[in-house]
């Protein structure tokens, strides 16, 4: 009796595992090539490429952003916050009313929802980061504001 039970359990479990692995739905996403970021929202030479997003396009979006030395964003906010993962170079990030902070490879920066901020490369070194943010109910991930003035950027360096 026990050998039959063992064989039955083995068949049942292996069938269940087979079904479970077939039920998984893998989707490979290709990173898009980098293109020039719009000068209307950036100062200096910046390239951006969409890297990934949730399958339903509602949970999160990620982009690679490459800043040349001396390049940076305008002031902006994100409706659900933003995470930056620095992958190369040295940069700066600043929230309104606070001093700019240096960022380097391996740093992960969380900027809370609707906090006004800017980020970019240092004045002497390029910087690349992955930016991850979630869209609001209208699908928006960023609200752009005015340019960061040169004095603010220079004080950060």
N, C-alpha and C positions, 0 to 999 in steps of 0.2 A: 504494500500500500504506500509506504513512504517513497519508494523510487518513482511510482506513478505521480505522486503529488509533487515531487521535486521536478520531474520532467514537465508537468503541466505548468508549474510556477515559472520555470525557465522559459518556456515558450510564451507564456502570457507576458512576462516582463520584457523579453526581448522584442516582442511585437509592440508593446507599449513604448519602448524606447525608440523603436524604428518610427512609429507614428509621430512621436514628439519631435524627433529630428527633422522629419519631413514637414512638420507644421511651421517650422521657423521660416521667416521670410526675410532673407538678407537682401539689402539693397546697397550697392556700391555707388558712391557719389564721386564724381570727378571734380577736382578743384578747378576753378576757372582761372584762366591766365590773368596776370596782373595788368591793370590799365591805369592810366594817369588819373589821380583823384582830382575832383573839380576844384579849380582855384577859388571858386566862390566860398569854399568851406575850409581851405587849407592854405598855409603860407609855405612857400618853398616847394621842392620836388617831392611828391608823395605818390606812391603806387598802391592800389588796393585790388584785392581779388577775393571774391566770395569763396570760402573754403568748404563750408558745410552748413546744413540746416536740418531741422527735424523733418521727417518725412511728410508730416501734415503742414509744415511751414508755420506752425503756430507756437511751438515751444521755445525754440532758440535758433539763432543764426550766428555763424562764425565767419570772420574774414581775416585775411593776412593783410597787414598794413606795413609798408616799407617807407620809412622817413629818411631822406638824405640828411646829412648834417645841417642843422639850422632850420629844419622843416617841422611844422607843428599844425595842430588842428585849430579851428576857431573855438570859442566858448560854445559849449553844447551840453545837453542833458539827455538821459535815456529814461523812458517811462518805467522800465522795470529794472534799471540798473545795468551795469556793465562790468565784465571781468576782462582784464588785460593779462596776457601771459607773454612776458618778454622773452624773445628767442635769440636775439642778436643785438649787439651794440650797447649804447648807453642813451638813456632818455630822461625825460622829466614828465611829471604829472602834477597838476595843481588843481585843487578845489577852491572855489571862490572864498576869499577871506582867510586862506591858509597859505603857508609858504610852500613853494614847489619842492617836490621830493625827487631825488635821483632814482632811476629804475635801471635794472641790468638783467642779463639773461638769468632765467630761473625765477625771477620775481613774478608773483601773481598779485594783481591789484584789483580790489573790489571797489567800485564806485556806486554808492546807493542810488536808488531811483530818484530822478529829478534833481540830483545834485549837480550844480553848474561846475564845469571843469574843462580843462584842456590837457592835451598830452602830445609829446613829440620827441624828436631827437635832441641831443645836446647840441651846442653850437659847433662842436668839433668832431662829433662821432655820429654816424648813422645809427638807426635803431629800427628793429622789426619786432612787431608783436602780433599776437592773435587776439582779436577782439571778439568777445562773445556777449550777445545780448538777446533779449526776448522781445518780440513785438507786442504792442498793446492791442486792444480789441479792433483797432482800425488798421493793424498791420504795420504801424510805424515803429521804428527802433531808435530814432534820434530826432531831436529838435535842435536845429542849428541856430546860433545867435551871432553876435558881432565878432569881429576879428580880435584876437589877442593883441594888445598894443606892444610895440617893440620894447618899451621900458619893462613891461611885465615879463616878457620872454627873457630879456637880457639879465634881469635880476635873478632869474631862475638858474642861470649858468655860472 
